[in-house]
Amino acid sequence: MNELISQMTRTELKKLIESSLEEKLLELLGDPDEGLEVRKSVRARLLRQKKIVARGNRGRPFTDVIKELGLE
């Protein structure tokens, strides 16, 4: 990236800061799940969800869940 910060848009600057922060946090803290295995049941559930989303089903609206849980 050879741009001056003064020439960046607000969105570009925000993305730069976010990616830098994420990179630094991973460097300092590491991935807490690194080296862990995913249980077969969790893997199966994730694969089912992936297929459902690929078919266009996005689940229930967030607002409905909030109402159901009495959090509004």
N, C-alpha and C positions, 0 to 999 in steps of 0.2 A: 504494500500500500504506500504509494508515493504522494498521497494527498496531504495537504496541510489541514489541520483540524479546522482552521477558520474557513476552509472551502467546503467542509462537509455539511450535509443537511442535518437537521435535528435527528431524523430517523437513522441516518448512517452513523452518527455519533453514538446514539443509543445502542445500536447493534454492536458497535465496536466495544463499548463499555461492557455490555452484557457478555459478549464472548470472552473478553479479557478476564472478567470476574469469574465466569464459570471455569475457565482454564486454570486460573490461580487457585480456586477452591478445590478443584480436583487434584491439583498438584499438592496442596497442603493436606487435604483430608483424605484423598484417595477415594476409591469406590468402595463403600462399606460392604457391597455384595460381591465384590471380586473374589473369585475362587469358590463361591458357594454354588451348590447345585440346585436347580429348580425341581421341586417335587413333581412327580408324574401327573398328579391331579391338577396342580397349578398350570403346568404346561398344556394339559388337555383343555382346561378352561380358557386359557389365553388363545389357543388355536381356534376354539369354538367362537370366541368373541371376534377374532380377526375375520373369520368367514362371515359372520353376521354383519359386521361393519362393511365388508367388501360387497355384500348384497344391498347395501344402502340403508340398513336399519341402524339408526343412531341411538336407540334406546328411548327412555322416557325423558321428557323435558325436565330440566333442572328445577324449574319453578314448581312442577308437580311434586317432585321429591321433597322440596322444601316445605310445601303445604302439608304433605303426608306426615312428615316428621315434626310438624308443628313449630318450625323454625322461622316462620315469617312474622 
